[in-house]
Amino acid sequence: MNRFQKVYSQGAIDVMEIWVDTETGVHYVFHRNGNAAGFTPLLGPDGKPVVTRE
């Protein structure tokens, strides 16, 4: 259950979070507003997923 790590969070009702997949390094955006929510890869200015490797 440690594959995804939350690296950024803001808001309480209108929530925006950034999560990192520790196996692939891909960053994801999670957004929740009330009962609606979405989870999608974070894209850089070149349109490609943001990936970091440690």
C-alpha positions in Angstrom: 0.0 0.0 0.0 3.1 2.3 -0.1 3.1 2.5 -3.9 1.5 6.0 -4.0 2.8 8.9 -1.9 1.0 12.2 -1.5 3.5 15.0 -2.0 1.1 18.1 -2.1 -2.3 18.9 -0.8 -4.5 22.0 -0.5 -8.1 22.6 0.4 -10.8 20.9 2.5 -14.0 20.9 0.4 -12.4 21.7 -2.9 -9.3 19.4 -2.7 -6.3 19.4 -5.0 -3.5 16.8 -4.4 -0.4 15.6 -6.2 0.5 11.9 -5.8 3.6 10.1 -7.0 3.7 6.5 -8.1 6.9 5.3 -6.3 7.4 2.4 -8.8 7.2 4.4 -12.0 7.9 8.0 -10.8 4.8 9.3 -12.6 3.0 12.2 -10.9 -0.8 12.3 -10.7 -3.4 15.0 -9.9 -6.3 14.2 -7.7 -9.2 16.7 -7.5 -12.3 16.4 -5.4 -15.2 18.9 -5.1 -18.2 17.6 -3.1 -19.2 14.2 -4.5 -17.2 14.5 -7.7 -13.5 13.4 -8.0 -10.9 12.6 -10.6 -7.4 11.2 -10.7 -5.3 11.7 -13.8 -1.6 11.9 -14.8 0.0 15.4 -14.4 1.2 16.7 -17.7 4.2 19.0 -18.3 4.3 21.9 -20.8 5.4 19.4 -23.5 2.2 17.4 -23.0 4.0 14.4 -21.6 3.5 13.0 -18.1 5.7 14.4 -15.3 8.1 11.7 -14.2 10.8 11.9 -11.5 13.2 9.2 -10.5 15.0 9.1 -7.2 
